[in-house]
Amino acid sequence: MELFIFYNVLNNEALKYLAAGDNLNVMRRLIAFSETEGVTDAPLTELIVSLLANDENIVAALAREHKHIGSDLYRIACADLEQLLALAQEHSGLQYRNSKNASKFTEVYNVSIKNMTLAKSPQELLDLLIEHYKTLGGGIFAKYIAFRFDGTLEGIEQIDREVTFDSLIGLEHQKQVLLENTKALIDGRRANNVLLFGDRGTGKSSSVKALLNHFCGDGLRIIETQKPQICKLPALIKELAAHPQKFIIYLDDLSFEQQDAEYKALKIVMDGQLQPLPDNVLIYATSNRKHLVKESWADREGGDIHKNDNMQETLSLAERFGISLVFSSPNQKEYLHIVAELLKRRNIEMDADIEKQAIIWQMNYGSKSPRCATQFVHALQKGGTL
């Protein structure tokens, strides 16, 4: 078999064994594929479709950039797909029904793979494939909605689906700003990087999780990374720019020491390069401090001859976030209101005894914060004693 566009799929082990007539090894790989990725009962066709959907080829590149696919390219791509579909039809006896366990990939990806697997002609498959490239891109970004970046990208299979904006109490201004700014990103309008700062346990990280749950169906993807990876962000951002999804690079619990080089690297990434961040990428960071770089009285009083210049250097990173949102610990009245609302959603009525227990809980186990209120309600539901 000779392919002009989709030749990379022939490097797959199962297809190599198929060409060699080794059906035993073909079935071994089809079973593994079907149980880990399969959404249909046509494992060989679905394997081929999955390889095509995640292939890097000229059709995929043009489709992702919404460029025109000429008649010659379309005709040659159809001829490739005709050969691959004929191969699947020739070996249609290789059947396997998977165990129907929950998929680890996004629903929109699974639906796209299923539709392409059921395509009745090379033309129908190619049209669906082009649409897949346009809307989902390919590879890891089509399969997952959340990622971890430690120098390489890893998809996160299980995310916390229970954290929504409805579950966050008393953060109306912060929620509105985050929703409006992130909606602008989704819509392709100008949007700002965001710094969420303030007291611990006040909903900063939960707000970012809620954004993902709210907008993942609109193509939002969140990439969680840590301070040591900041120097590698330019290469990652360049890769993200070529994909149709919208990305938030999420830096949790961010802070720097004076000697850290990463904060200068982050300044350059955000607003110091000749080429700005692409329109589909923003940076959201959470921190317990607004100014991000730890500052001592010695920084203000001694050492550096030009003290003001030194202070401006340490403050300039926070100013590169277009939006800064403060998250403050509630007072006792607000804390008890949060507890009462959380209980109400569980059909439990707040009374004087529960109120007393809530106060004792926050005195013994934490501060007056939404996190502490949530932990108290969980303990109360489980019959815990204080």
SEKOLNU-529086 format. One record per atom (N, C-alpha, C): x, y, z. Coordinates in steps of 0.02 Angstrom, whole numbers, padded with zeros to 5 digits, always signed. Layout:
<pts>
XYZ/...
</pts>
This chain:
<pts>
+00042-00060+00000/+00000+00000+00000/+00044+00062+00000/+00029+00108-00045/+00067+00170-00049/+00019+00230-00039/+00034+00269+00012/-00008+00327+00029/+00032+00391+00019/-00002+00444-00002/+00031+00507-00015/+00024+00557+00042/-00033+00555+00077/-00047+00605+00129/-00043+00574+00199/-00075+00517+00207/-00083+00487+00273/-00035+00428+00284/+00024+00432+00256/+00072+00377+00258/+00097+00360+00328/+00093+00408+00375/+00117+00395+00443/+00078+00340+00478/+00015+00330+00460/-00026+00280+00494/+00001+00209+00482/+00037+00200+00427/+00064+00133+00411/+00120+00112+00459/+00144+00159+00500/+00195+00142+00549/+00167+00109+00611/+00100+00107+00616/+00069+00076+00674/+00083+00001+00674/+00097-00026+00733/+00116-00097+00739/+00061-00144+00714/-00001-00130+00732/-00056-00173+00711/-00062-00177+00635/-00053-00120+00602/-00058-00120+00529/+00002-00154+00497/+00060-00150+00529/+00119-00186+00504/+00107-00261+00508/+00080-00284+00565/+00064-00355+00572/+00009-00376+00524/-00037-00331+00510/-00090-00346+00462/-00061-00357+00393/-00014-00315+00373/+00018-00322+00308/+00058-00387+00303/+00084-00410+00362/+00123-00472+00363/+00079-00533+00370/+00014-00524+00377/-00031-00582+00384/-00030-00613+00453/-00004-00577+00504/+00001-00603+00572/-00061-00580+00612/-00117-00616+00602/-00179-00596+00634/-00179-00603+00709/-00138-00648+00736/-00133-00656+00808/-00109-00591+00841/-00054-00564+00815/-00028-00501+00843/-00072-00442+00827/-00108-00446+00770/-00155-00393+00755/-00210-00391+00808/-00239-00449+00824/-00293-00452+00873/-00270-00431+00942/-00209-00449+00960/-00183-00428+01026/-00184-00352+01032/-00164-00319+00980/-00161-00245+00981/-00230-00214+00974/-00274-00246+00936/-00341-00220+00930/-00379-00225+00996/-00369-00280+01032/-00401-00287+01098/-00377-00233+01145/-00311-00221+01148/-00283-00170+01192/-00310-00100+01173/-00311-00086+01108/-00337-00022+01085/-00410-00014+01103/-00450-00065+01090/-00522-00061+01100/-00539-00050+01174/-00502-00082+01219/-00516-00076+01290/-00492-00010+01319/-00443+00022+01288/-00416+00084+01316/-00443+00146+01281/-00462+00140+01216/-00484+00198+01178/-00550+00188+01140/-00570+00126+01130/-00624+00111+01084/-00692+00136+01107/-00731+00160+01058/-00800+00181+01071/-00849+00147+01024/-00825+00102+00982/-00868+00065+00935/-00850-00009+00939/-00888-00049+00900/-00874-00121+00896/-00840-00139+00830/-00809-00090+00799/-00770-00101+00737/-00697-00081+00751/-00661-00123+00787/-00595-00102+00813/-00544-00084+00760/-00541-00121+00704/-00491-00106+00654/-00505-00039+00619/-00568-00029+00599/-00586+00035+00568/-00575+00093+00616/-00595+00083+00679/-00586+00136+00728/-00513+00151+00742/-00471+00098+00743/-00399+00109+00751/-00372+00152+00695/-00391+00137+00634/-00368+00176+00576/-00392+00248+00581/-00456+00256+00599/-00484+00324+00607/-00447+00362+00661/-00433+00329+00717/-00398+00362+00772/-00328+00384+00750/-00294+00342+00712/-00228+00360+00687/-00233+00420+00640/-00283+00421+00598/-00293+00477+00552/-00309+00541+00591/-00352+00536+00641/-00373+00595+00679/-00315+00627+00716/-00265+00588+00734/-00209+00614+00773/-00145+00618+00732/-00151+00613+00667/-00093+00615+00622/-00074+00688+00606/-00009+00699+00600/+00016+00764+00576/+00029+00758+00501/-00011+00793+00462/-00006+00790+00390/-00026+00857+00361/-00019+00866+00296/-00032+00931+00265/-00106+00949+00268/-00151+00901+00263/-00222+00916+00268/-00239+00941+00338/-00211+00908+00388/-00223+00930+00458/-00196+01001+00469/-00137+01015+00443/-00107+01081+00453/-00149+01135+00420/-00172+01124+00359/-00213+01173+00324/-00281+01182+00358/-00311+01126+00379/-00377+01130+00411/-00374+01168+00477/-00322+01155+00517/-00316+01190+00581/-00310+01265+00571/-00278+01285+00517/-00270+01357+00502/-00328+01384+00461/-00379+01343+00449/-00439+01362+00411/-00419+01387+00341/-00370+01354+00312/-00349+01371+00244/-00384+01325+00194/-00384+01347+00131/-00419+01310+00078/-00382+01245+00061/-00420+01192+00052/-00393+01127+00031/-00413+01119-00042/-00363+01122-00086/-00376+01121-00158/-00402+01054-00183/-00428+01055-00244/-00460+00995-00273/-00411+00938-00281/-00349+00952-00301/-00300+00898-00308/-00283+00866-00242/-00272+00908-00191/-00257+00881-00124/-00315+00841-00098/-00376+00866-00107/-00436+00831-00084/-00442+00763-00119/-00429+00762-00186/-00435+00700-00224/-00383+00649-00202/-00322+00671-00191/-00268+00624-00170/-00283+00598-00100/-00306+00643-00055/-00323+00621+00013/-00379+00569+00011/-00428+00580-00032/-00483+00531-00039/-00457+00463-00063/-00409+00465-00109/-00381+00402-00134/-00345+00365-00079/-00309+00401-00036/-00277+00369+00022/-00328+00336+00067/-00381+00373+00082/-00432+00347+00127/-00470+00288+00097/-00478+00289+00031/-00510+00232-00002/-00470+00168+00009/-00404+00173+00005/-00361+00114+00017/-00366+00091+00089/-00367+00138+00136/-00370+00119+00207/-00438+00088+00225/-00492+00115+00198/-00558+00086+00211/-00564+00017+00179/-00535+00009+00121/-00535-00057+00088/-00497-00108+00130/-00442-00086+00160/-00403-00130+00204/-00445-00152+00263/-00482-00105+00293/-00524-00122+00349/-00580-00170+00329/-00610-00158+00270/-00664-00200+00246/-00638-00270+00230/-00579-00274+00204/-00549-00339+00186/-00539-00383+00248/-00527-00351+00305/-00516-00388+00367/-00573-00375+00417/-00633-00370+00391/-00691-00355+00433/-00706-00411+00483/-00677-00468+00471/-00688-00524+00518/-00653-00515+00584/-00607-00466+00588/-00572-00452+00651/-00617-00408+00695/-00662-00440+00731/-00712-00404+00771/-00697-00413+00845/-00718-00363+00884/-00709-00366+00957/-00755-00315+00989/-00793-00337+01039/-00836-00291+01077/-00802-00273+01142/-00789-00209+01151/-00754-00190+01213/-00800-00192+01274/-00772-00181+01332/-00808-00191+01395/-00852-00132+01415/-00855-00080+01372/-00898-00022+01383/-00884+00015+01448/-00820+00017+01467/-00802+00058+01524/-00801+00132+01504/-00804+00175+01554/-00804+00247+01541/-00740+00268+01505/-00748+00311+01456/-00690+00334+01418/-00651+00386+01458/-00585+00387+01448/-00543+00437+01481/-00536+00500+01439/-00565+00500+01379/-00559+00557+01334/-00622+00600+01335/-00618+00659+01305/-00675+00704+01304/-00732+00675+01262/-00794+00694+01280/-00853+00669+01245/-00852+00691+01172/-00832+00754+01159/-00833+00779+01090/-00783+00741+01047/-00727+00720+01077/-00679+00679+01040/-00708+00611+01024/-00740+00580+01073/-00769+00513+01063/-00823+00514+01010/-00865+00567+01010/-00918+00572+00960/-00888+00580+00890/-00836+00620+00884/-00804+00630+00819/-00774+00564+00793/-00740+00527+00837/-00711+00463+00817/-00766+00414+00795/-00820+00412+00833/-00875+00367+00816/-00905+00384+00748/-00917+00448+00736/-00946+00469+00672/-00901+00452+00614/-00835+00462+00623/-00789+00446+00568/-00785+00370+00557/-00789+00332+00610/-00787+00259+00604/-00847+00233+00564/-00903+00267+00571/-00965+00247+00537/-00972+00276+00467/-00923+00314+00444/-00926+00346+00378/-00935+00292+00324/-00977+00308+00274/-00993+00259+00222/-00950+00265+00159/-00911+00318+00155/-00870+00327+00094/-00807+00366+00111/-00756+00362+00068/-00695+00401+00080/-00709+00476+00083/-00756+00500+00042/-00772+00571+00042/-00803+00592+00108/-00850+00551+00133/-00882+00567+00197/-00830+00567+00253/-00786+00518+00252/-00734+00514+00303/-00688+00575+00299/-00668+00595+00239/-00623+00652+00232/-00656+00716+00256/-00719+00726+00240/-00754+00786+00263/-00758+00788+00339/-00773+00731+00369/-00775+00727+00442/-00706+00738+00472/-00656+00711+00440/-00587+00718+00464/-00564+00791+00461/-00581+00825+00407/-00563+00897+00401/-00598+00937+00456/-00661+00922+00469/-00697+00956+00523/-00666+00942+00591/-00644+00880+00601/-00610+00861+00663/-00547+00902+00672/-00507+00907+00619/-00445+00947+00623/-00461+01020+00638/-00513+01047+00608/-00530+01118+00617/-00552+01132+00688/-00594+01090+00716/-00625+01105+00781/-00587+01076+00841/-00555+01019+00831/-00521+00986+00888/-00446+00984+00880/-00420+00999+00821/-00348+00992+00811/-00331+00919+00806/-00291+00896+00851/-00272+00826+00851/-00231+00809+00912/-00219+00746+00922/-00176+00723+00976/-00204+00738+01044/-00160+00755+01090/-00178+00762+01160/-00228+00818+01172/-00227+00871+01132/-00272+00928+01144/-00343+00911+01126/-00354+00864+01080/-00421+00842+01063/-00449+00793+01115/-00404+00757+01148/-00426+00702+01192/-00441+00724+01264/-00406+00775+01288/-00412+00795+01358/-00432+00869+01363/-00458+00888+01421/-00473+00959+01433/-00426+00990+01484/-00388+00949+01519/-00341+00975+01570/-00275+00938+01562/-00221+00976+01577/-00154+00949+01565/-00107+00970+01621/-00054+00930+01627/+00001+00946+01672/+00064+00955+01630/+00100+01009+01640/+00161+01023+01601/+00221+01024+01647/+00265+00974+01639/+00327+00973+01678/+00387+00970+01630/+00380+01002+01573/+00429+00998+01519/+00400+00962+01460/+00355+00914+01475/+00315+00881+01424/+00242+00883+01447/+00197+00880+01399/+00125+00883+01416/+00098+00815+01432/+00058+00812+01485/+00024+00750+01504/-00049+00765+01516/-00094+00728+01484/-00165+00737+01494/-00187+00714+01563/-00232+00751+01594/-00260+00732+01659/-00327+00698+01647/-00331+00635+01666/-00390+00595+01649/-00450+00612+01694/-00438+00624+01758/-00492+00638+01805/-00485+00708+01833/-00537+00749+01822/-00537+00816+01851/-00597+00822+01897/-00595+00872+01941/-00648+00882+01990/-00707+00916+01956/-00759+00877+01940/-00817+00904+01905/-00867+00937+01952/-00858+00930+02018/-00907+00957+02065/-00896+01032+02079/-00837+01058+02062/-00823+01128+02075/-00852+01171+02019/-00905+01206+02034/-00937+01251+01986/-00944+01319+02018/-00962+01369+01978/-00971+01436+02006/-01031+01438+02053/-01080+01396+02042/-01137+01393+02088/-01116+01368+02157/-01064+01327+02158/-01041+01300+02222/-00996+01348+02261/-00975+01402+02229/-00932+01452+02262/-00977+01509+02288/-00977+01517+02353/-01023+01564+02386/-00985+01628+02405/-01017+01685+02391/-00990+01749+02414/-00934+01777+02372/-00928+01756+02310/-00874+01781+02266/-00905+01810+02202/-00959+01846+02209/-00996+01867+02150/-00955+01911+02103/-00918+01960+02131/-00878+02004+02088/-00823+01965+02053/-00787+01923+02091/-00732+01884+02062/-00758+01838+02007/-00815+01806+02020/-00843+01760+01970/-00862+01797+01907/-00893+01855+01914/-00915+01893+01855/-00855+01914+01813/-00802+01939+01845/-00743+01961+01808/-00711+01902+01772/-00703+01846+01807/-00672+01787+01776/-00713+01761+01718/-00779+01758+01726/-00822+01734+01672/-00818+01780+01611/-00821+01845+01622/-00819+01892+01566/-00752+01890+01530/-00698+01887+01568/-00631+01887+01536/-00619+01822+01498/-00639+01766+01527/-00629+01702+01494/-00675+01694+01434/-00735+01722+01438/-00781+01720+01381/-00751+01760+01322/-00717+01815+01338/-00684+01853+01285/-00630+01811+01251/-00593+01772+01290/-00543+01727+01261/-00577+01676+01216/-00631+01646+01239/-00668+01596+01200/-00693+01625+01134/-00716+01687+01137/-00745+01719+01078/-00694+01749+01031/-00630+01745+01049/-00578+01773+01007/-00570+01848+01014/-00596+01877+01069/-00588+01948+01082/-00528+01960+01128/-00509+02023+01136/-00452+02039+01179/-00469+02021+01251/-00424+01986+01284/-00433+01966+01354/-00368+01976+01391/-00371+01975+01457/-00314+01990+01499/-00289+01929+01537/-00223+01929+01551/-00196+01882+01600/-00224+01902+01668/-00231+01853+01713/-00265+01865+01777/-00222+01839+01834/-00216+01882+01886/-00186+01863+01949/-00240+01859+02002/-00248+01801+02033/-00295+01791+02088/-00254+01786+02151/-00261+01836+02196/-00218+01836+02255/-00260+01847+02317/-00232+01826+02374/-00267+01838+02437/-00256+01781+02486/-00298+01780+02537/-00291+01733+02592/-00301+01661+02569/-00270+01615+02605/-00275+01544+02588/-00347+01520+02600/-00367+01472+02558/-00432+01440+02567/-00492+01482+02548/-00481+01536+02509/-00536+01582+02493/-00566+01571+02424/-00543+01520+02387/-00576+01503+02324/-00538+01520+02262/-00474+01536+02268/-00435+01555+02209/-00428+01496+02161/-00401+01440+02185/-00392+01382+02142/-00459+01353+02120/-00508+01354+02164/-00574+01328+02147/-00606+01368+02091/-00593+01433+02089/-00621+01475+02035/-00593+01455+01968/-00529+01437+01966/-00498+01415+01903/-00528+01347+01882/-00538+01302+01930/-00569+01238+01914/-00640+01249+01888/-00676+01296+01918/-00744+01310+01896/-00745+01336+01824/-00696+01376+01806/-00691+01401+01737/-00686+01344+01688/-00644+01294+01704/-00636+01237+01660/-00702+01199+01652/-00736+01187+01707/-00800+01151+01703/-00852+01191+01665/-00849+01257+01669/-00898+01300+01636/-00886+01305+01561/-00823+01309+01540/-00807+01325+01470/-00776+01267+01430/-00766+01209+01461/-00732+01155+01424/-00770+01135+01361/-00836+01140+01363/-00875+01124+01304/-00868+01174+01248/-00840+01233+01264/-00828+01285+01214/-00756+01285+01189/-00718+01234+01209/-00650+01228+01184/-00596+01253+01231/-00614+01269+01294/-00563+01292+01341/-00523+01233+01367/-00457+01241+01370/-00412+01192+01398/-00368+01227+01450/-00354+01194+01505/-00311+01223+01557/-00249+01179+01566/-00192+01213+01567/-00127+01179+01574/-00096+01201+01640/-00091+01155+01686/-00062+01170+01752/+00013+01159+01750/+00050+01207+01774/+00123+01200+01776/+00150+01234+01838/+00214+01225+01850/+00246+01251+01910/+00303+01299+01892/+00327+01334+01942/+00377+01386+01932/+00440+01361+01895/+00466+01300+01909/+00527+01279+01874/+00518+01272+01798/+00455+01268+01774/+00444+01258+01702/+00433+01324+01665/+00436+01380+01700/+00422+01444+01668/+00468+01458+01609/+00531+01439+01616/+00579+01452+01562/+00563+01412+01499/+00522+01359+01506/+00503+01318+01449/+00436+01340+01417/+00406+01392+01446/+00340+01413+01421/+00341+01440+01349/+00393+01477+01328/+00391+01501+01258/+00382+01446+01206/+00417+01390+01215/+00410+01335+01167/+00340+01305+01171/+00312+01299+01232/+00245+01273+01240/+00194+01319+01207/+00200+01384+01219/+00153+01432+01191/+00155+01431+01115/+00214+01424+01087/+00219+01419+01014/+00181+01359+00988/+00184+01304+01024/+00147+01244+01004/+00071+01255+01010/+00050+01288+01064/-00021+01300+01076/-00052+01344+01022/-00013+01390+00996/-00039+01438+00947/-00065+01404+00884/-00040+01343+00870/-00059+01308+00808/-00123+01267+00817/-00155+01270+00875/-00214+01228+00888/-00276+01271+00896/-00335+01243+00880/-00396+01284+00880/-00425+01298+00949/-00405+01260+00999/-00433+01271+01066/-00405+01335+01097/-00437+01356+01152/-00415+01413+01192/-00382+01386+01255/-00325+01415+01273/-00285+01387+01327/-00273+01438+01383/-00280+01414+01445/-00257+01451+01504/-00199+01413+01533/-00141+01445+01537/-00083+01417+01572/-00091+01438+01645/-00096+01389+01688/-00115+01400+01758/-00056+01388+01805/-00036+01441+01839/+00019+01439+01888/-00012+01446+01957/-00013+01393+01996/-00045+01394+02062/+00006+01409+02116/-00017+01449+02165/+00023+01465+02225/+00091+01493+02205/+00089+01544+02163/+00150+01572+02135/+00182+01623+02181/+00247+01618+02191/+00285+01669+02227/+00359+01659+02209/+00397+01712+02219/+00467+01711+02200/+00510+01740+02256/+00572+01715+02260/+00623+01747+02300/+00660+01798+02257/+00696+01843+02290/+00731+01895+02254/+00780+01866+02203/+00811+01809+02221/+00863+01782+02177/+00835+01737+02122/+00770+01724+02122/+00741+01680+02071/+00744+01711+02002/+00768+01671+01954/+00771+01695+01885/+00704+01687+01850/+00661+01643+01877/+00598+01628+01841/+00552+01688+01835/+00555+01734+01884/+00507+01789+01880/+00524+01836+01822/+00589+01842+01807/+00608+01882+01749/+00586+01847+01684/+00593+01780+01685/+00571+01742+01626/+00497+01749+01615/+00458+01749+01669/+00385+01756+01663/+00367+01826+01638/+00403+01877+01661/+00391+01945+01636/+00400+01948+01561/+00452+01915+01537/+00466+01916+01465/+00412+01880+01426/+00390+01822+01453/+00337+01784+01420/+00273+01825+01414/+00257+01861+01468/+00193+01896+01470/+00192+01962+01431/+00248+01998+01433/+00245+02064+01402/+00314+02092+01385/+00360+02047+01367/+00427+02072+01354/+00457+02048+01289/+00417+02014+01248/+00441+01988+01185/+00415+02032+01128/+00451+02030+01073/+00427+02065+01014/+00362+02035+00989/+00356+01968+00997/+00294+01934+00977/+00251+01923+01039/+00190+01951+01042/+00148+01943+01102/+00120+01873+01108/+00087+01861+01164/+00052+01797+01172/+00002+01789+01116/-00005+01728+01089/-00056+01717+01037/-00126+01729+01065/-00174+01740+01020/-00242+01758+01041/-00277+01702+01078/-00251+01641+01074/-00285+01585+01106/-00252+01563+01171/-00207+01604+01199/-00171+01586+01260/-00172+01643+01310/-00190+01627+01373/-00184+01673+01428/-00148+01639+01486/-00124+01680+01533/-00092+01655+01593/-00133+01676+01653/-00156+01628+01693/-00190+01641+01756/-00145+01614+01812/-00135+01654+01864/-00093+01633+01920/-00130+01647+01985/-00119+01604+02034/-00144+01616+02102/-00085+01625+02148/-00095+01667+02199/-00041+01681+02246/-00071+01706+02311/-00035+01695+02366/-00056+01723+02430/-00036+01796+02437/+00005+01822+02391/+00028+01891+02394/+00019+01925+02327/+00003+01988+02328/-00009+02025+02267/+00055+02037+02227/+00109+02052+02262/+00170+02074+02228/+00216+02018+02206/+00198+01956+02224/+00229+01895+02198/+00302+01885+02220/+00343+01938+02218/+00413+01932+02238/+00420+01952+02311/+00447+01907+02352/+00455+01921+02422/+00502+01981+02431/+00481+02026+02476/+00518+02088+02486/+00530+02096+02561/+00590+02114+02580/+00607+02126+02650/+00618+02200+02662/+00620+02218+02726/+00634+02288+02742/+00703+02308+02717/+00748+02259+02715/+00816+02274+02690/+00814+02296+02617/+00765+02269+02580/+00759+02289+02509/+00739+02363+02504/+00704+02388+02555/+00682+02458+02552/+00732+02505+02584/+00772+02479+02631/+00812+02524+02673/+00886+02522+02658/+00910+02469+02627/+00983+02466+02619/+01004+02427+02559/+01069+02424+02548/+01097+02384+02495/+01100+02420+02429/+01045+02419+02393/+01041+02447+02326/+01041+02524+02330/+01086+02556+02294/+01090+02629+02295/+01026+02660+02269/+00999+02632+02215/+00937+02657+02186/+00880+02613+02212/+00859+02628+02273/+00809+02586+02306/+00743+02584+02267/+00723+02641+02240/+00659+02643+02204/+00661+02599+02143/+00718+02598+02107/+00724+02555+02049/+00717+02482+02069/+00749+02464+02125/+00745+02395+02149/+00674+02375+02167/+00637+02420+02199/+00568+02406+02218/+00524+02400+02156/+00535+02444+02106/+00495+02441+02045/+00506+02375+02009/+00567+02349+02012/+00583+02285+01979/+00543+02229+02011/+00538+02229+02077/+00502+02175+02111/+00427+02180+02102/+00401+02240+02089/+00328+02248+02083/+00304+02242+02010/+00350+02244+01963/+00329+02250+01893/+00296+02188+01866/+00311+02129+01894/+00280+02068+01868/+00205+02069+01880/+00184+02086+01941/+00112+02086+01957/+00074+02134+01912/+00107+02188+01892/+00074+02238+01850/+00064+02213+01778/+00097+02158+01759/+00089+02132+01692/+00027+02089+01685/-00005+02075+01741/-00071+02043+01739/-00122+02099+01729/-00160+02095+01675/-00208+02148+01662/-00262+02153+01713/-00278+02096+01746/-00330+02094+01797/-00301+02063+01860/-00310+02097+01917/-00292+02070+01982/-00354+02065+02025/-00370+02007+02049/-00429+01996+02090/-00409+01975+02160/-00437+02010+02210/-00420+01995+02279/-00472+01947+02309/-00448+01897+02345/-00491+01849+02380/-00475+01855+02455/-00522+01884+02493/-00510+01896+02564/-00548+01847+02607/-00520+01832+02665/-00555+01788+02713/-00618+01823+02737/-00674+01787+02742/-00735+01817+02767/-00732+01830+02842/-00773+01876+02867/-00780+01883+02939/-00824+01827+02966/-00836+01827+03031/-00873+01770+03060/-00943+01765+03034/-00977+01823+03024/-01045+01823+02998/-01046+01793+02928/-00999+01813+02886/-00995+01787+02818/-00977+01713+02818/-00931+01693+02862/-00912+01623+02868/-00973+01579+02885/-01013+01601+02934/-01072+01563+02953/-01124+01563+02898/-01127+01617+02859/-01173+01618+02801/-01153+01565+02750/-01088+01558+02738/-01063+01507+02691/-01082+01437+02716/-01071+01426+02782/-01089+01361+02811/-01163+01348+02802/-01205+01398+02816/-01278+01389+02810/-01298+01374+02738/-01267+01407+02690/-01284+01395+02620/-01263+01325+02598/-01204+01303+02620/-01181+01236+02603/-01227+01183+02633/-01250+01195+02695/-01296+01148+02727/-01363+01147+02692/-01387+01207+02671/-01451+01212+02637/-01452+01171+02574/-01396+01171+02538/-01392+01132+02476/-01392+01057+02489/-01381+01039+02551/-01383+00968+02570/-01445+00952+02612/-01493+00998+02609/-01557+00990+02645/-01547+00983+02720/-01499+01021+02747/-01487+01023+02819/-01498+01094+02843/-01539+01103+02895/-01554+01170+02919/-01504+01190+02973/-01478+01250+02966/-01432+01277+03016/-01469+01292+03080/-01442+01270+03138/-01472+01288+03202/-01416+01311+03249/-01434+01328+03310/-01386+01357+03357/-01330+01307+03373/-01348+01243+03378/-01297+01193+03394/-01246+01186+03337/-01271+01183+03275/-01226+01177+03218/-01183+01240+03212/-01214+01298+03224/-01175+01361+03221/-01119+01360+03271/-01132+01336+03331/-01080+01332+03383/-01025+01284+03361/-01045+01227+03332/-00995+01179+03309/-00952+01208+03252/-00983+01248+03208/-00947+01278+03153/-00894+01327+03178/-00912+01364+03230/-00864+01412+03259/-00806+01375+03292/-00822+01322+03329/-00770+01283+03362/-00724+01251+03310/-00755+01227+03256/-00716+01195+03202/-00664+01244+03173/-00685+01304+03157/-00638+01350+03126/-00585+01373+03176/-00601+01373+03240/-00550+01391+03290/-00499+01337+03298/-00521+01274+03290/-00475+01217+03302/-00438+01195+03239/-00469+01202+03181/-00443+01170+03121/-00423+01218+03065/-00437+01281+03071/-00419+01325+03015/-00440+01396+03027/-00446+01433+02974/-00467+01503+02978/-00539+01509+02956/-00566+01568+02961/-00634+01580+02936/-00630+01588+02860/-00635+01532+02824/-00628+01532+02751/-00679+01485+02721/-00693+01494+02656/-00738+01446+02622/-00713+01374+02626/-00647+01366+02622/-00619+01298+02626/-00635+01267+02694/-00625+01306+02747/-00639+01282+02815/-00713+01266+02822/-00756+01308+02795/-00829+01296+02797/-00847+01231+02762/-00817+01220+02704/-00830+01158+02666/-00807+01097+02705/-00748+01101+02735/-00722+01045+02774/-00767+01029+02834/-00793+01082+02866/-00838+01071+02922/-00902+01035+02900/-00931+01057+02844/-00993+01027+02820/-00982+00954+02801/-00925+00939+02770/-00909+00870+02753/-00904+00827+02817/-00871+00854+02868/-00864+00817+02931/-00931+00807+02964/-00973+00858+02961/-01040+00853+02991/-01082+00800+02956/-01078+00798+02890/-01116+00749+02851/-01094+00678+02868/-01030+00669+02881/-01004+00602+02896/-01013+00583+02969/-01047+00627+03007/-01060+00611+03076/-01000+00623+03121/-00955+00666+03099/-00894+00679+03139/-00910+00717+03202/-00869+00708+03253/-00876+00743+03316/-00821+00795+03323/-00837+00849+03355/-00790+00904+03362/-00758+00905+03431/
</pts>
